Amino acid sequence: MMRSKLLSLVPCATGPFRTMSTTTKLTTVEVNDKTGIATLTMNRPPVNGLNLDLLRDLRQSIAEIEGNKSRGLILTSSNPTIFSAGLDIMEMYKPDKERVRAFWTALQDAWLALYGSSVPTAAAINGHSPAGGCLLATSCEYRVMLPKFTIGLNETKLGIVAPMWFMSSFLSVLPRREAERALNQGRMFTTDEALQIGLVDEAAGTKEEALEKCAQFIGTFAKVNPIARALTKQQFRAAELEQLESERAQDLEKFLFFINQPAVQKGLGIYLESLKKKAKN
Ligand SMILES: CCCCCCC/C=C/C(=O)SCCNC(=O)CCNC(=O)[C@H](O)C(C)(C)COP(=O)(O)OP(=O)(O)OC[C@H]1O[C@@H](n2cnc3c(N)ncnc32)[C@H](O)[C@@H]1OP(=O)(O)O
């Protein structure tokens, strides 16, 4: 079933391209009419915290890009210093029962859509990218990062545990030994460190340069049969995608159980307080 869905979404090898700029509430999609590449920009001030609405918009924008025959997708942020601060902790702290279910389901949906996207994907990481921000970046096939920012899965530092599918994205980029150590440490990498270890592919001086480098990466597929490319990507990623697809309900229940533990709530409260104190100083 996944195969036929994917085939129907494979981008056309030939034009004509449509010029398009679509804005949902929290994301913008702009298709470059020369390259046919779509730039998906997250725009949820102040820090692109991934809340229910942003996650739903992201998924909708990814579906739109797959449907409009774009040659590729570049994910970036409208914030000049933050790619995404990761999951909006307010969605997990003292949560409303129904909303938190919808929130986690939207996160699962967004990850399945991005990690499993049939079009080539790249992230222009133009700011800090902790936790859920790193998940988005590592779900793409290529990463270009601006200097002096940080990226990583810092969940253990918050007293929470990254689910298996967060690890899958990380493991698709880093060798297992490096990934395990970084996750256990909750390590945030500077741009230079991320480049050295291979967590990002290139560094760029400006956002424009990062977008250009992402476009060049997507351009490397110009002479590759798009159906063969998409099916090859899908085969590489099928195991992780199918694992979450088949365990979605259990994954949700596990999250709800974990997040409702008093110790986890206490830890999130303390972390939020520290963020707010830092913001005031
Ligand atoms: C079995 C399953 C278990 C559950 C697994 C869940 C997996 C979780 C994944 C996650 O993504 S958890 C979120 C992790 N994110 C972080 O730790 C990042 C925290 N934020 C920062 O480090 C910094 O904010 C920043 C991104 C580096 C930006 O720094 P900057 O100095 O530019 O801004 P701040 O002054 O710190 O923040 C402004 C404003 O935004 C609030 N805020 C920041 N991050 C978050 C967030 N992730 N969620 C909610 N709110 C956030 C911060 O408190 C400030 O608020 P105000 O004081 O202005 O109200």
The ligand as a Gaussian input file, in Angstrom:
#p B3LYP/6-31G(d) Opt

LIG

0 1
 C        8.109000       8.248000      25.992000
 C        8.121000       9.610000      25.387000
 C        8.589000      10.700000      26.303000
 C        8.522000      12.098000      25.750000
 C        9.561000      12.388000      24.743000
 C        9.484000      13.809000      24.308000
 C       10.623000      14.184000      23.419000
 C       10.860000      15.655000      23.531000
 C       11.370000      16.370000      22.609000
 C       11.529000      17.841000      22.720000
 O       11.695000      18.506000      21.730000
 S       11.434000      18.579000      24.266000
 C       11.905000      20.271000      24.015000
 C       13.370000      20.394000      24.106000
 N       13.786000      21.738000      23.797000
 C       14.683000      22.406000      24.502000
 O       15.226000      21.911000      25.466000
 C       14.998000      23.790000      24.031000
 C       14.701000      24.788000      25.097000
 N       14.940000      26.133000      24.624000
 C       16.172000      26.672000      24.500000
 O       17.182000      26.063000      24.749000
 C       16.240000      28.110000      24.055000
 O       14.959000      28.659000      24.202000
 C       16.678000      28.281000      22.584000
 C       15.891000      27.412000      21.622000
 C       18.180000      27.959000      22.463000
 C       16.447000      29.762000      22.183000
 O       17.104000      30.597000      23.102000
 P       16.711000      32.152000      23.143000
 O       17.622000      32.778000      24.152000
 O       16.709000      32.741000      21.792000
 O       15.183000      32.165000      23.609000
 P       14.635000      31.976000      25.092000
 O       14.687000      33.307000      25.774000
 O       15.313000      30.841000      25.754000
 O       13.125000      31.539000      24.841000
 C       12.128000      32.475000      24.431000
 C       10.781000      32.007000      24.973000
 O       10.476000      30.720000      24.440000
 C       10.257000      29.786000      25.509000
 N       10.704000      28.451000      25.064000
 C       11.908000      28.118000      24.592000
 N       11.939000      26.836000      24.229000
 C       10.723000      26.326000      24.485000
 C       10.112000      25.037000      24.316000
 N       10.786000      23.999000      23.790000
 N        8.839000      24.881000      24.678000
 C        8.133000      25.904000      25.203000
 N        8.638000      27.160000      25.398000
 C        9.917000      27.356000      25.031000
 C       11.065000      30.346000      26.669000
 O       10.585000      29.859000      27.881000
 C       10.817000      31.826000      26.502000
 O        9.500000      32.072000      26.971000
 P        9.102000      33.458000      27.663000
 O        9.937000      33.591000      28.901000
 O        9.406000      34.520000      26.653000
 O        7.642000      33.295000      27.971000

